[in-house]
Amino acid sequence: MKMFTGSKSAKRSWTVHYLYRVAVSEACGKAENLVLDNIVHYADPAMRVSMLSRLNLARTDYLRQAEELAHFAQSTEI
């Protein structure tokens, strides 16, 4: 589970970061909600605020929402 608690490396794109988290999730036994949690909560502070404003806690399609947030982050990153 330590692999889930790391922040995104500046060298990786958000898409690569998302795919890495999905691979770790599958290795851990489908912890899909942790992918979403990691994408949001371990982002840099400015991006975290933007992601939290888009986060919908009522949704249960965790991977889809994590993917959408990763694409959003990638599109806004300079």
C-alpha positions in Angstrom: 0.0 0.0 0.0 3.0 2.3 0.3 2.9 2.7 -3.5 -0.4 4.5 -3.2 0.8 7.2 -0.9 3.4 8.8 -3.1 3.0 12.1 -4.8 3.2 12.5 -8.6 6.7 12.8 -9.9 7.2 16.0 -11.9 8.8 13.9 -14.7 5.6 11.9 -15.2 2.5 13.1 -17.1 -0.9 12.8 -15.3 -1.8 10.0 -17.7 1.2 8.0 -16.8 0.6 8.7 -13.1 -3.0 7.4 -13.5 -2.0 4.3 -15.4 0.6 3.5 -12.7 -2.0 3.8 -10.0 -4.4 1.5 -11.9 -1.6 -1.1 -12.2 -0.9 -0.9 -8.5 -4.6 -1.1 -7.8 -4.9 -4.3 -9.8 -1.9 -5.8 -8.1 -3.5 -5.0 -4.7 -6.8 -6.6 -5.5 -8.9 -3.9 -7.2 -8.6 -1.0 -4.7 -10.2 1.3 -7.2 -11.3 3.9 -4.7 -7.6 4.3 -3.6 -6.7 5.3 -7.2 -9.1 8.2 -7.0 -8.0 9.1 -3.5 -4.4 9.2 -4.5 -4.9 11.2 -7.7 -6.7 13.9 -5.7 -5.1 13.9 -2.3 -1.4 13.6 -3.3 -1.6 16.3 -6.1 0.2 19.5 -5.5 -1.8 22.0 -3.4 -3.0 24.2 -6.2 -4.1 21.3 -8.4 -5.7 19.5 -5.3 -8.1 22.5 -4.8 -9.1 22.3 -8.5 -9.6 18.6 -8.4 -11.6 18.7 -5.1 -14.0 21.2 -6.7 -14.6 18.7 -9.5 -14.8 15.6 -7.3 -18.2 14.0 -7.0 -18.5 11.8 -3.9 -21.8 10.3 -5.1 -20.2 8.6 -8.1 -19.1 5.0 -7.6 -17.2 4.7 -10.9 -13.9 5.5 -9.2 -11.5 4.7 -12.0 -13.5 6.7 -14.6 -13.6 9.7 -12.3 -9.9 9.4 -11.5 -9.2 9.2 -15.3 -11.3 12.3 -15.9 -9.5 14.2 -13.1 -6.1 13.1 -14.5 -7.1 14.4 -18.0 -8.3 17.6 -16.5 -5.0 18.1 -14.6 -3.0 17.3 -17.7 -4.9 19.8 -19.8 -4.4 22.6 -17.2 -0.7 21.8 -16.5 1.8 24.2 -18.1 
